Amino acid sequence: WKVNSMRRLYVGGLSHTVTQKDLKDRFGKFGDVEDVELRTRKDEDGVPYKTFGYININISDADLKKCLTVLNKSKWKGGTLQIEPAKESFLHRYRP
């Protein structure tokens, strides 16, 4: 019997080819993914240099621990995942 709660995770180190569906499938093994946001930062020439995402996932503490153990710092689709609980508040979410 597990208590799930909604968590917001920051996922960095993504390759520029990763899609929302990829993330949903990858994290869906550990919990119930409600929402995926993908962001790509580009330089002034429009070349992407950083792709990261935020995932809202309904997950138990035990499964979150497992998720972090398995996925954090793992190589995936040409990137190395960096996962942590999102620190940003929803208020500052849309800062450029």
C-alpha positions in Angstrom: 0.0 0.0 0.0 1.7 3.2 -1.2 0.7 6.8 -0.9 1.3 8.7 -4.1 1.8 12.4 -4.3 2.3 14.9 -7.1 5.9 15.8 -7.6 7.5 18.2 -10.0 10.8 17.0 -11.3 13.5 18.9 -13.2 15.1 16.8 -15.9 18.3 18.3 -17.5 20.9 16.9 -19.9 18.4 16.0 -22.5 19.4 15.5 -26.1 17.7 18.0 -28.5 15.8 15.2 -30.2 13.9 14.0 -27.1 10.1 14.4 -27.3 7.4 14.8 -24.6 6.3 11.3 -25.4 9.8 9.9 -24.8 9.9 11.5 -21.4 6.4 10.3 -20.5 7.3 6.7 -21.5 10.6 6.8 -19.7 9.2 8.1 -16.4 5.9 6.4 -16.8 7.5 3.1 -15.6 7.9 4.7 -12.1 4.7 6.7 -11.7 1.7 8.3 -13.4 3.0 11.2 -15.5 0.5 14.0 -15.7 2.3 16.6 -17.6 5.6 17.1 -19.4 7.1 20.5 -20.4 10.1 20.6 -22.7 12.3 23.7 -23.0 15.2 24.4 -25.3 17.5 27.3 -24.8 19.1 28.6 -28.0 22.0 30.9 -28.6 21.7 34.0 -30.7 22.1 32.0 -33.9 19.2 29.9 -33.0 21.4 26.8 -32.2 20.0 24.8 -29.3 22.6 24.4 -26.5 20.5 23.2 -23.6 17.3 21.1 -23.5 15.6 20.4 -20.3 12.1 19.5 -19.0 9.8 19.5 -16.1 7.7 16.5 -15.3 4.6 16.5 -13.0 4.4 12.9 -11.8 2.1 11.2 -9.3 4.5 8.9 -7.5 5.2 7.3 -4.1 8.4 8.1 -2.2 9.7 4.6 -2.7 9.1 4.8 -6.5 10.6 8.3 -6.6 13.7 7.0 -4.9 13.9 4.1 -7.4 13.3 6.4 -10.3 16.2 8.7 -9.2 18.5 5.7 -8.6 17.8 4.2 -12.0 17.6 7.3 -14.2 19.7 10.1 -12.6 23.1 10.4 -14.3 22.1 7.6 -16.8 23.0 7.9 -20.4 19.9 8.3 -22.6 19.4 9.2 -26.3 22.8 10.9 -26.5 22.5 12.9 -23.2 23.2 12.3 -19.5 20.1 12.8 -17.4 20.2 15.1 -14.4 17.1 14.8 -12.3 16.1 16.7 -9.2 13.0 17.9 -7.5 12.1 21.2 -9.3 13.1 24.1 -7.1 11.4 26.8 -9.0 8.0 28.1 -7.9 5.1 28.2 -10.3 5.2 32.0 -10.0 8.7 32.3 -11.6 8.0 29.6 -14.2 7.7 31.9 -17.2 10.8 34.0 -16.6 12.8 34.0 -19.9 
